[in-house]
Amino acid sequence: MNTKQHTVIDSPYGPLTLVATDGKLSGLYMTGQRHRPPEESFGDRDAAPAIFGETVRQLDAYFAGELTEFDLELSLAGTPFQRSVWAMLQQIPYGETWSYGELAERLGNPAASRAVGLANGKNPVGIVVPCHRVIGAAGSLTGYGGGLDRKRRLLAFESGATAHEDQLF
C-alpha cells in the first residue's frame, strides 16, 4: 500500500523531517541533508500516525541524555547490502565510533569499506540509525549527510564532551 505521511519537528540540530510509510518510521532528514528525497515524496504533511509521537518521545529522551538506544518500528527501503549496513550501524554502542573498515569487517567483507561508506551516506533515518558514529580509519571525521558540524556535535554530545571539548573531533 505504501501510505506516506510526514511532519517536521524542532531539535537541537535544526528542524527534522519525520517520514512514515504504512505507520513505520521510514525517514528522518535534516535540513540541507545530502541524499534527502524531494519533499513531494514524503506524503501528507502533519498527519499523526502513532510512530511520530513515539519517535518524538524517544528523540526528546535522547537529546536529554536519557536514552542511548532507539526502539522504533522502522521501514527502511534500500538494497539488501544497504539494509545490512544500516542494521550493523544499530549495533554501534552509544558514545562509541567504528571505522568504515571495521564496519566492513563486521559485515564479513573487509574490502567493502567504500561500499559501506556509500550505504552509510544513504541511511534514511539519521540519528535513530546512528550513521554519525562511523569515522575514517585514522579517526578523522569523513562525510556525513547532515554535515560535518552536526556529526561533530552529535559525537561530542554522545561522548559527554562540553562545548569546548567538541574540538577534539
N, C-alpha and C positions, 0 to 999 in steps of 0.2 A: 504494500500500500504506500509506504514512504511518505507519510504526512509530516511535513516540516513546519516548525514554529521557532520563533526566536524572540529574544529580549536583550536589552542592553542594561548592564549594571555598572555601578561605580566600584573601583577597587583602588588600593594604594599604588597600583601600576597603571592607572588610567582606566578608561571605560573598557569593559569586557563584553563581547557579544556571545551570548549562550545560544546554541542551536540544539534543538531536539528533533530526532527522527523517530516517529512512532513511539513517542514518550520516553525515549532514552537519550542521554546526552551524546550528541554527535559532533559538537563543535564548541570550542572556547577560543575566541580570537581576540587579539589585542589590536588597537588602532595601529595602522601602518604595518601590520604583520605581513611578512613575505609569505607567499602561497595562500593568502586569505582569499577564499572564494568570493565571487561577486555577491553583493548584498541581496540581489533578487533571488539568489538560490537558497536563501535562509528560510523562506516560507513566511507565514503570517507573523506580524510583529505584536509583541506584548500579549501573546496567548499565554495561558497559565498552566501548562502541564505540571504535574506534581514534581517532576525531575528538576524544574527550575527552582522551586522552593527548597528542595533538598540540596541542590548544588550551591545555592546562596548560603544556606546554613553551614555547609561544610567549608566553603571558601571563607566565610566570616571567622569560623573557628581556626582555620589555617592561618589567616592573616593576624589573628590574635595570639598566635603561637600555641594554641591548644590542640591542634590536630596535625599529625605528621603523616597520615596515610588516608587517602580518599577511598570511600566505599560508595561508588555511584554506578548505576546501570549505564553502561556505555554501548554505543553503536558506532563502531569505527570502520569506515569504508576505506579499504585500501587493498593492495596486493597481499597475498599470503606472507611474503617476506616483510613488507611494511608492518603488518599486524604482529608478526613475531618480534620485530624490533620494539614496537610500542608496548607489547606485553612484557618484554625484558626491561624496558625503562621503568615499569612499575615495580621492579624488584630492587631498584637502586634505593638504599635506605636514605631517609630524610637526613639532610646535613652532610651527605657524602657525595662524592663525584666518581664517575668512572670515565675512562678514556674511550674514544671510538674504537680503538683496537681491543680494549678489554671487553667491550660490549660485543664485538665481532667474535672474540674467542668464546665468550659465554654462550653465544648462539651456535657454536660449533664450526665456525667458518672464519678463522683468523685472518684470512686475506681479504675479508669483506669490509674493512673499516670505512672505505669510501662509500660503499653502498649503504652501510649503516648510517653514515652521516647524511646521505640524501634522504633516507627514510625518516631519520630523526627530524630533519628540517620540514617534513611534510606532516608531522604529528598534528592532527586536527584538534586536539584537546590539551593545549598547553597548560602548565601548572598542575592540573589533575594528573596527567600523564607527564611526569617530570623530565621533559627533554632538556631543561635547563641544567640538569645535573651531569650532562655529558660535556667533557672538555677535551682539548687536544692532548697528544701524547706527552708533551713536556709540561703539562699543567696549564697551558695557555687557554684563554677564552677564545674559542673559534665559533663562528656563526651562531646566530640564534634568531629564529624567525621574528621574535618580538623585539629584537635589537640588543646589542651587547650591553648597553646600560641597564636594561631590565634584567638581563641574565646576571650581571654583576650584583645588582641589588637583591635578586632572589637568592643567589648563593650566599651573600653576606647575611641576609635575613635568616636563612636556614642554619648557618654556622653560628648564629648568635653574635656576629660581629656588630660593633657600633658603627655609626655613620663614618667615623674616621678610619676604621679598620677595613672598610669595604675597598680601600685602595689596594689591599693585598691581592685582589683578583685581577 
